[in-house]
Amino acid sequence: MPTKKIVLLFLSLFLILGVVLTPARAEGGKAVRLGVNDKLSTIEAVSVKNTYYVPLRALAGELNWTITGLADGVLVTGGSGSLTVLKGDAGARLKDGTVVPLSTFVQGGNLMVPLKISGSLGYIISFAGDKYLLRVKDGSALLTDEAFISKYAAELKPAATPEPGPSATPAPADGPAQPVKTGKPGYTVYLTFDDGPSATTAQLLDILAKYDVQATFFMLGNNMNKYPSQVKRIVKDDYGLGLHGMTHVKGKFYASPAAALAEMADDNAVLKKLTGASTTLIRPPYGSKPYFTKAFRDKVLSQGYHLWDWNVDSNDWKYKEDSDSIYTTVMNQVHKLKQSKTDPVILMHDQKATLKVLPRLLETLKKEGYTFQAITKDMEPVNFWKDKR
Ligand SMILES: [Zn+2]
């Protein structure tokens, strides 16, 4: 069944998306009861940064997996295969020996792992945030998701937990993802950082982690090769991933539509080689206007890529260390967008000067009620050509 195979492959790829967590951060997540085939289990899945985590031991019990302690981790055998959750957040080793990034944490004495590891063992995960459905299935499930939802309707709906702020729907989880929708229109910020990774990416990520905000990185292949550990951390910490080409040289990238496509494909290959992850989000160097014309878009977007520009330009490349000007430039544009209830997509660069202005920007945006999300492939792209592919 090729469709099923594709879904499994997709879920396996998702394994590489994990988050570094501390229990303190995890406690802030929303919980939903996990469906296992046709029954509603007592397992509470906790959502952190759009990933659902479950206690490994309890999940293994429900799915009849065998857990074996190894010197370097925990071997999980079940479903259609096996994998090893490595110690010290070193990732997960798949059956074929590949190691992919994976984050775990301990909560209430339980080792919490992303539910999506079951995807690598051949299970299908369904999710419907508005129906509180999170369900893991193998071939023995008889109920459709709709039937499952109506059977357990009363129990699925969580007891009213006072949740301050505007986001009342559970965060989307694993598997075929849904667009992230949180907050009031105009109050979700998509931070984007171009041209990285760089010598200061680690400090940038520390700032993002300190404020617990999401962001998307449009990276250059040549810089990924230069700073591989930074790319790995970006993937492991579950940030949004985007391609920015290899060379950033106008004469090369825009030489022809085929040249542009080759740069994006090479960029993706570097990302894949270093982290196991890949992406369909792209941002051509200098933005898509005027050079990324219809001929370029037809060539590149027909390969499944989604074109992203921005609607807030920080001009950080111009102002460099002049933090005040960057700050004012960004906030003025953000406030203008608020009037038309438009979510800001902010262009910044992964460069040293960003470290200086970023904390101040994040503090103000948070104070003004904004939440932060990564760009996903399911969103309608924001670009200068209004090309919705
Ligand atoms: Zn650039």
Boltz pocket constraint, residues with backbone or C-beta under 6 A from the ligand:
constraints:
  - pocket:
      binder: B
      contacts: [[A, 194], [A, 195], [A, 244], [A, 248], [A, 284], [A, 285], [A, 286]]
      max_distance: 6.0
